[in-house]
Amino acid sequence: MDFTSLIGIFFGIVCILIGQALEGGNVGQLLQITAAFIVFGGTAGAVILSFSVNELKNAFVLLKDVFVGEKVDFDEVTSEIIKFATKARREGVISLEKEARNASDSLLVLGLEAVSDGTDPALVRQMMETQITLLEEKVGGGAKVWESAGGFSPTIGIIGAVLGLIQVMQNLSDPSKLGAGIAVAFVATVYGVGAANLIFIPISTKLKFKYKKVFLKKEMIVEGILAIQAGESPALIERKLQAYVLDSHMKEEEV
């Protein structure tokens, strides 16, 4: 569970509500069904129009990774690759065929099976990099959906504000109806800007950030598999992979 994602959303919304209370308002003033329909319905419509069904499904599938995504342990990956390298050194690469099924990563499975089959190194690299590229496109597409939602919602919020003001203008002669129109106008703006900057855009950013580590792990696996195929010693392979481990730790310290 990624608690920073949950804390971020909760903390942002709570602080806004506290600010509202400090100004003498209450939560009920921000609950406007009409404004919610306009902003979230309009944003959903714009997103649905912009993307295909598969892209939309992919975006919702990736949403879980924001909260419970894969935890990348580079030291563990290094140990696993070294284990395969040691076995290949002792028994030959063909011995990796059965071991491949127990690998922790689909890319590692692909690489080990290709190496044990005697596939040309250039083809092995191409196959593995193709799988990485497909994953990059999948993640990039999912992040783009949420990013687009963050771009649409403030504008839809402005539309809601204009609709509310139109309602106000049409009822200037009836003061009892002015409050509802003004409320929709301002709350729609709050919903649009708030949803974009507290939910949609942060989700897109978090997806990109979390998958940086996944892609670094994939690159690490490619390097390890090709080194195993080249017959390099486990000690040399470990030294090569340590560069990725060091890079990952440096990035964590920067965060």
C-alpha positions in Angstrom: 0.0 0.0 0.0 1.4 3.4 -1.0 0.3 5.6 1.9 1.7 8.8 0.4 -1.1 8.6 -2.3 -3.8 8.2 0.3 -2.3 10.8 2.6 -1.8 13.3 -0.2 -5.5 13.2 -1.3 -6.8 13.2 2.2 -4.5 16.0 3.4 -5.3 18.2 0.5 -9.0 17.9 0.7 -9.1 18.2 4.5 -6.9 21.4 4.5 -9.3 23.0 2.0 -12.3 22.1 4.2 -10.5 23.5 7.3 -9.8 26.7 5.4 -13.5 26.8 4.5 -14.4 26.4 8.1 -12.0 29.1 9.2 -13.7 31.5 6.9 -17.0 30.8 8.6 -18.3 28.4 6.1 -19.3 24.7 6.4 -18.9 21.5 4.4 -22.6 21.6 3.3 -21.9 24.8 1.3 -19.6 22.8 -1.0 -22.0 20.0 -1.6 -23.8 20.9 -4.8 -25.3 18.0 -6.8 -25.9 20.2 -9.8 -22.3 21.4 -9.9 -21.0 17.9 -9.5 -23.1 16.7 -12.5 -21.8 19.5 -14.7 -18.2 19.2 -13.8 -17.7 15.4 -13.4 -20.2 14.5 -16.0 -18.8 17.0 -18.5 -15.2 15.9 -17.8 -16.1 12.2 -18.2 -17.8 13.0 -21.5 -14.7 14.9 -22.8 -12.4 12.1 -21.7 -14.6 9.4 -23.3 -14.7 11.3 -26.5 -10.9 11.7 -26.5 -9.9 8.1 -25.9 -10.8 4.6 -27.1 -12.5 2.0 -24.8 -9.3 0.1 -24.4 -7.4 3.2 -23.4 -10.0 4.1 -20.8 -10.0 0.6 -19.4 -6.2 0.6 -19.2 -6.3 4.0 -17.3 -8.6 2.5 -14.6 -6.6 -0.7 -14.4 -3.4 1.4 -13.8 -5.2 3.4 -11.2 -4.7 0.7 -8.6 -0.9 1.1 -9.0 -1.1 4.6 -7.6 -2.2 3.1 -4.3 -1.0 -0.5 -4.3 1.6 -0.6 -7.1 4.5 -3.0 -7.4 7.3 -2.4 -5.0 10.6 -2.7 -6.8 13.5 -4.2 -4.9 16.6 -3.8 -7.0 18.8 -5.8 -4.6 16.3 -8.7 -4.9 16.4 -8.6 -8.7 20.2 -8.5 -8.6 20.3 -11.6 -6.4 17.8 -13.4 -8.7 19.8 -12.6 -11.9 23.1 -13.7 -10.2 21.4 -17.0 -9.2 20.6 -17.7 -12.8 24.0 -16.6 -13.9 25.7 -19.0 -11.5 23.5 -21.9 -12.7 24.3 -21.0 -16.4 28.0 -20.9 -15.6 28.0 -24.3 -14.0 25.5 -26.2 -16.1 25.2 -24.2 -19.3 22.5 -21.8 -20.5 20.3 -24.7 -21.6 19.7 -25.5 -17.9 17.8 -22.2 -17.6 14.9 -23.4 -19.6 13.1 -25.0 -16.6 14.3 -22.3 -14.2 12.8 -19.6 -16.3 9.2 -20.5 -15.3 10.0 -19.6 -11.7 11.3 -16.1 -12.5 9.6 -13.2 -10.8 9.3 -11.0 -13.8 7.7 -11.7 -17.2 10.6 -10.0 -19.0 13.1 -12.2 -17.1 11.1 -15.3 -18.2 11.2 -14.2 -21.8 14.9 -13.5 -21.7 15.8 -16.8 -20.0 13.7 -18.8 -22.4 15.2 -17.1 -25.4 18.8 -17.6 -24.1 18.2 -21.2 -23.3 16.9 -21.7 -26.8 20.1 -20.4 -28.3 18.5 -17.3 -29.8 20.8 -14.7 -31.4 21.8 -12.0 -28.8 20.6 -9.2 -31.1 17.2 -10.8 -31.4 17.1 -11.4 -27.6 17.7 -7.7 -27.0 15.1 -6.8 -29.6 12.4 -9.1 -28.1 13.0 -7.7 -24.6 13.1 -4.1 -25.6 9.9 -4.6 -27.6 8.2 -5.8 -24.4 9.5 -2.8 -22.5 8.3 -0.4 -25.2 4.8 -1.9 -25.1 4.7 -1.4 -21.3 5.9 2.2 -21.7 3.1 2.9 -24.2 0.6 1.3 -21.9 1.7 3.4 -18.9 2.1 6.5 -20.9 -1.4 6.1 -22.4 -3.0 5.5 -19.0 -1.2 8.6 -17.5 -2.4 10.7 -20.5 -6.0 9.8 -19.8 -5.8 11.2 -16.2 -3.7 14.1 -17.3 -6.3 15.0 -19.9 -9.1 14.8 -17.3 -7.1 17.3 -15.3 -7.0 19.6 -18.3 -10.7 19.3 -19.0 -12.2 19.7 -15.5 -11.2 23.3 -14.8 -12.7 24.4 -18.2 -15.8 22.4 -17.5 -15.9 24.1 -14.1 -16.0 27.5 -15.8 -18.8 26.3 -18.0 -20.7 25.4 -14.8 -20.0 28.8 -13.4 -21.3 30.5 -16.5 -24.5 28.3 -16.4 -25.0 29.3 -12.8 -24.7 33.0 -13.6 -27.1 32.6 -16.5 -29.6 31.2 -13.9 -28.9 34.2 -11.7 -29.6 36.6 -14.6 -32.8 34.9 -15.5 -34.1 35.2 -11.9 -33.1 38.7 -11.0 -36.7 39.5 -10.2 -37.0 36.6 -7.8 -34.3 37.0 -5.0 -35.2 33.6 -3.5 -33.7 31.8 -6.6 -30.5 33.9 -6.8 -28.7 32.0 -4.1 -28.9 28.6 -5.8 -27.5 30.0 -9.1 -24.6 31.7 -7.4 -23.8 28.6 -5.4 -23.7 26.5 -8.5 -21.5 29.0 -10.2 -18.8 29.2 -7.5 -18.9 25.5 -6.4 -18.6 24.3 -10.0 -15.4 26.3 -10.3 -14.1 24.8 -7.1 -14.9 21.3 -8.2 -13.3 21.7 -11.6 -10.0 23.3 -10.3 -9.9 21.1 -7.2 -10.4 17.8 -9.1 -7.7 18.7 -11.6 -5.1 19.7 -9.1 -5.9 17.4 -6.2 -6.8 14.2 -8.0 -6.5 13.9 -11.8 -3.1 15.5 -12.5 -1.4 14.0 -9.3 -2.6 10.5 -10.4 -1.0 11.0 -13.8 2.2 12.3 -12.1 2.3 9.4 -9.6 1.9 6.8 -12.3 4.8 8.2 -14.3 7.0 8.4 -11.2 6.3 4.9 -9.9 6.9 3.3 -13.3 10.3 5.0 -13.6 11.6 2.4 -11.1 9.8 -0.4 -13.0 11.5 0.6 -16.3 14.8 0.9 -14.6 14.4 -2.7 -13.3 13.5 -3.8 -16.8 16.7 -2.3 -18.2 18.6 -4.0 -15.4 17.1 -7.4 -16.5 18.0 -6.8 -20.1 21.6 -6.1 -19.1 21.7 -9.2 -16.9 20.2 -11.5 -19.5 22.6 -10.4 -22.2 25.6 -10.8 -19.8 24.5 -14.3 -18.9 24.2 -15.2 -22.6 27.7 -13.7 -23.2 29.1 -16.1 -20.6 30.3 -13.4 -18.2 31.1 -14.4 -14.7 28.5 -13.9 -11.9 30.9 -11.5 -10.2 31.2 -9.3 -13.2 27.5 -9.3 -13.8 26.9 -8.3 -10.2 29.2 -5.4 -10.6 27.4 -4.3 -13.7 24.0 -4.5 -12.0 25.2 -2.6 -8.9 25.3 0.5 -11.1 21.5 0.2 -11.4 21.1 -0.3 -7.7 23.2 2.7 -6.9 21.2 4.8 -9.4 17.9 3.7 -7.9 19.1 4.6 -4.4 20.2 8.1 -5.6 16.8 8.7 -7.1 15.1 7.7 -3.8 17.3 10.2 -1.9 16.4 13.0 -4.3 12.7 12.3 -3.6 
